[in-house]
Amino acid sequence: MRRLLPALLGGAAGLWAVSLLAVALAARRDQAAPADAIVVLGAAQYSGRPSPVFKARLDHAAALFRRGLAPTVIVTGGVGEGDSLSEAEVGRRYLVAAGLPDGGVAAESGGRSSVPSLRAAAARVRALGGERAIIVSDGFHLLRLRVLARRFRLTALGSPAPASPIAPGSRREFGYILAESFKAPAAFLSPR
C-alpha cells in the first residue's frame, strides 16, 4: 500500500500535466478551414452591447465569414440573469450591423453554458445539412469545445479570437487554461 499511493498520485499528476499541455497547445492552434458554419460561443453582453471578449469573438467570426470559409454564422448564448436579450441575439445584431447578411447570421439562444449552447448549435448545423463547423471562442476554451462537438456529432475546427482581451501568455489566460485542464478531461469522460 505504501508504494501504491505514490504511484497513483504520480500517475494522476502525469495525466493532469498532459491535459494542461493539450489545452495550452489547442489554445494556440487555429484550424479555420472551409466548413458548413461558423459557431460563435457567447459571452457577456451589456445592455445590448457585446462585452470586449464577446466582441473579439464576433469580429473574428465576421473575418472568417468574409474569407468565405462558411456560408452561415451561428451565435450562441442565452439570456443572463437580469437581462432581457440573449447573448446570441446581441451577437446576431452586432454582426448584421457590421455588414454580414441578415440571412447568413442566426441566433441560437438555447443555452446559458457551453454544453447546451453547443448542443443547440450542432443541431442547427445538422438541420442545415452540414456536419463541419469552425468553433470561435477564446483559445483556452477550444479543446473542451471540440470534445463536446464530437459528442453532438459535429466535426469542429477550433479558431481562437486573436484580439481577445484575455491575451495569450497573460496571467489571466493561464488561470483559464488551468481551469480547462480539469474541465476538458471531465468533458471527455462524462456520459453523453
Secondary structure as the mmCIF struct_conf table of DSSP 4:
data_model
#
loop_
_struct_conf.conf_type_id
_struct_conf.id
_struct_conf.beg_label_comp_id
_struct_conf.beg_label_asym_id
_struct_conf.beg_label_seq_id
_struct_conf.end_label_comp_id
_struct_conf.end_label_asym_id
_struct_conf.end_label_seq_id
TURN_TY1_P TURN_TY1_P1 ARG A 2 ARG A 3
HELX_RH_AL_P HELX_RH_AL_P1 LEU A 4 ARG A 28
BEND BEND1 ASP A 36 ASP A 36
STRN STRN1 ALA A 37 VAL A 40
HELX_LH_PP_P HELX_LH_PP_P1 LEU A 41 GLY A 42
STRN STRN2 GLN A 45 TYR A 46
TURN_TY1_P TURN_TY1_P2 SER A 47 GLY A 48
STRN STRN3 ARG A 49 PRO A 50
HELX_RH_AL_P HELX_RH_AL_P2 PRO A 52 ARG A 66
TURN_TY1_P TURN_TY1_P3 ARG A 67 GLY A 68
BEND BEND2 LEU A 69 LEU A 69
BEND BEND3 PRO A 71 PRO A 71
STRN STRN4 VAL A 73 THR A 76
STRN STRN5 VAL A 79 VAL A 79
HELX_LH_PP_P HELX_LH_PP_P2 GLY A 80 GLY A 80
TURN_TY1_P TURN_TY1_P4 GLU A 81 GLY A 82
BEND BEND4 SER A 84 LEU A 85
STRN STRN6 SER A 86 SER A 86
HELX_RH_AL_P HELX_RH_AL_P3 GLU A 87 ALA A 97
TURN_TY1_P TURN_TY1_P5 ALA A 98 GLY A 99
HELX_RH_3T_P HELX_RH_3T_P1 ASP A 102 GLY A 104
STRN STRN7 VAL A 105 GLU A 108
BEND BEND5 GLY A 110 GLY A 110
BEND BEND6 ARG A 112 SER A 113
HELX_RH_AL_P HELX_RH_AL_P4 SER A 114 ALA A 127
TURN_TY1_P TURN_TY1_P6 LEU A 128 GLY A 129
STRN STRN8 ARG A 132 SER A 137
HELX_RH_3T_P HELX_RH_3T_P2 GLY A 139 HIS A 141
HELX_RH_AL_P HELX_RH_AL_P5 LEU A 142 ARG A 151
TURN_TY1_P TURN_TY1_P7 PHE A 152 ARG A 153
STRN STRN9 THR A 155 PRO A 160
TURN_TY1_P TURN_TY1_P8 PRO A 162 ALA A 163
BEND BEND7 PRO A 165 ILE A 166
TURN_TY1_P TURN_TY1_P9 PRO A 168 GLY A 169
BEND BEND8 SER A 170 SER A 170
HELX_RH_AL_P HELX_RH_AL_P6 ARG A 171 LEU A 189
BEND BEND9 SER A 190 SER A 190
#
